[in-house]
Amino acid sequence: MTSIYDNIILNETGEWISTNELIRRVMKARFLDLGVRGSRKYILQAIHDLESANYLDSRHVKHTIEYERNDKADSELNFLSIMKVFEMNQKVELDEIKRLDTITKTNNKLTEDGKELLDHVQDQVDRSYMVIVRMNYQSHLKIITQRTANKRTTQLHDHIDKIMKVLTNKYDNDSIKDYFQNHVKKLEFKI
């Protein structure tokens, strides 16, 4: 699941940084942004998720682990693998949409299954936008060409549009609109 901490973590890992220092900076940035302290447990989980998704590299220095943002471009084969995972997740979502007649109760509140479906869609949208932001950052650094970034961005937007069209064609648009307006995140790299 994409974390509320991902953007801050990626901004703070332009150079090698220890786990404790990274957590301290994320907690401070989170407090400055929202007036709320972050949770060490969830920050660590976000760091590990970004590392497993190859957005962060790690190394052991004595008794500490350090992290650095991985700015290497995905090869065409790696990008196709990412898209394959997105498509498998989308198939699960499309199957769930076929199964569910409605995602809202009579009082226009989301059902448990409806919320779970929209949470899953939101997670996939966040992941897609994370890839888009990363590609735009890489094209700015001239790691990949702008043409490649644009082509891949179009593929990801088409992927997002497909699931959103199916959702809005089957279910109440107001419920979907309310859900996504309340769950939008701003993702960007500071350069």
C-alpha positions in Angstrom: 0.0 0.0 0.0 1.3 3.4 -0.9 2.1 5.4 2.2 1.5 9.0 3.2 5.2 9.1 4.0 6.5 8.0 0.6 6.9 11.5 -0.9 8.8 12.8 2.2 11.0 9.7 2.3 12.0 10.0 -1.4 12.7 13.8 -0.9 15.0 13.0 2.0 17.0 10.2 0.4 18.9 12.1 -2.3 22.1 11.0 -0.5 22.8 8.1 1.9 21.0 8.6 5.2 20.7 6.4 8.3 17.4 4.9 9.3 17.1 6.9 12.5 17.9 10.2 10.8 15.5 9.5 8.0 12.7 8.7 10.5 13.5 11.9 12.4 13.3 14.0 9.3 10.1 12.4 8.1 8.4 12.9 11.5 9.6 16.5 11.5 8.4 17.2 7.9 5.1 15.5 8.6 4.6 17.7 11.7 5.4 20.8 9.7 3.1 19.8 6.9 0.1 18.7 8.9 0.8 19.5 12.5 0.7 15.8 13.2 3.7 13.6 14.2 4.3 10.5 12.2 4.3 7.0 13.5 7.7 5.3 13.6 6.1 1.9 12.8 4.4 3.2 9.7 7.4 5.2 8.5 9.6 2.0 8.8 6.9 0.1 6.9 6.9 2.8 4.2 10.7 2.7 4.0 10.7 -1.1 3.6 7.9 -0.9 1.0 9.8 1.6 -1.1 13.0 -0.5 -0.8 11.1 -3.7 -2.0 9.7 -1.7 -4.9 13.3 -0.6 -5.8 12.7 3.1 -5.1 15.3 2.9 -2.3 18.7 1.3 -2.1 20.1 0.2 1.2 23.5 -0.6 2.7 24.9 -1.6 6.0 27.4 0.7 7.6 28.7 -0.8 10.9 25.5 -1.4 12.9 23.2 0.9 11.0 21.3 0.7 7.7 21.4 3.6 5.4 19.1 4.4 2.5 19.4 6.3 -0.8 16.8 7.0 -3.5 17.3 4.8 -6.5 17.3 7.1 -9.5 18.2 4.5 -12.0 15.7 4.2 -14.8 13.6 1.1 -15.3 14.5 -0.9 -18.4 11.7 -1.5 -20.9 11.5 -5.0 -19.6 11.2 -3.8 -16.0 8.6 -1.3 -16.9 6.6 -4.0 -18.7 6.8 -6.1 -15.5 5.5 -3.2 -13.5 2.6 -2.9 -16.0 1.9 -6.6 -15.8 1.5 -6.3 -12.0 -0.8 -3.3 -12.5 -2.9 -5.3 -15.0 -3.2 -8.3 -12.7 -4.4 -6.0 -9.9 -6.8 -4.4 -12.2 -8.2 -7.7 -13.2 -8.9 -8.4 -9.5 -10.6 -5.0 -9.3 -12.7 -5.6 -12.5 -13.8 -9.0 -11.2 -14.8 -7.4 -7.9 -16.8 -4.7 -9.7 -18.7 -7.5 -11.7 -19.4 -9.3 -8.4 -20.7 -6.3 -6.5 -24.1 -4.9 -7.4 -23.6 -1.8 -5.3 -20.9 -0.2 -3.2 -23.2 2.0 -1.1 -25.9 1.3 1.5 -29.3 3.0 1.5 -27.9 6.0 3.4 -25.3 6.5 0.7 -22.5 5.3 2.9 -20.0 2.8 1.5 -20.5 -0.9 2.2 -17.5 -2.8 3.6 -16.8 -4.4 0.2 -17.3 -1.1 -1.5 -14.8 0.6 0.7 -12.3 -2.2 0.3 -12.7 -2.0 -3.5 -12.2 1.7 -3.6 -9.2 1.4 -1.2 -7.6 -1.1 -3.6 -8.3 1.1 -6.6 -6.9 4.1 -4.7 -3.8 2.2 -3.8 -3.2 1.3 -7.4 -3.8 4.8 -8.6 -1.3 6.1 -6.0 1.3 3.5 -7.2 0.7 4.5 -10.8 1.2 8.2 -10.0 4.3 7.3 -8.0 5.8 5.7 -11.1 4.7 8.7 -13.2 6.4 11.1 -10.8 9.5 9.0 -10.7 9.7 8.9 -14.5 9.2 12.6 -14.8 12.0 13.1 -12.3 14.3 10.8 -14.2 13.5 12.6 -17.5 14.4 15.9 -15.8 17.8 14.3 -14.7 18.2 13.0 -18.3 18.3 9.4 -17.0 15.5 8.6 -19.5 14.3 10.5 -22.5 11.3 12.7 -22.3 9.8 10.7 -25.1 10.1 7.5 -23.1 8.6 9.2 -20.0 5.7 10.5 -22.0 5.0 7.1 -23.6 5.0 5.3 -20.3 3.0 8.1 -18.6 0.3 7.6 -21.3 0.2 3.9 -20.7 -0.2 4.5 -16.9 -2.9 7.1 -17.5 -4.8 4.7 -19.8 -4.5 2.1 -17.1 -6.0 4.4 -14.5 -8.7 5.7 -16.9 -9.9 2.2 -17.7 -10.7 1.3 -14.1 -12.2 4.7 -13.3 -14.5 4.5 -16.3 -15.7 1.0 -15.3 -16.3 2.3 -11.7 -18.2 5.4 -12.7 -20.3 3.5 -15.3 -21.5 1.0 -12.8 -21.8 2.8 -9.5 -23.1 6.1 -8.1 -20.7 8.8 -9.2 -21.2 11.0 -6.2 -20.0 8.3 -3.8 -17.0 7.6 -5.9 -16.2 11.3 -6.3 -16.6 11.9 -2.5 -14.3 8.9 -1.8 -11.5 10.0 -4.1 -11.6 13.7 -3.2 -11.0 12.7 0.4 -8.1 10.3 -0.4 -6.1 12.3 -2.9 -2.4 12.7 -2.2 0.1 15.1 -3.7 3.1 13.2 -5.0 6.2 15.1 -6.2 10.0 15.1 -6.0 11.7 18.2 -4.9 14.6 18.8 -7.3 
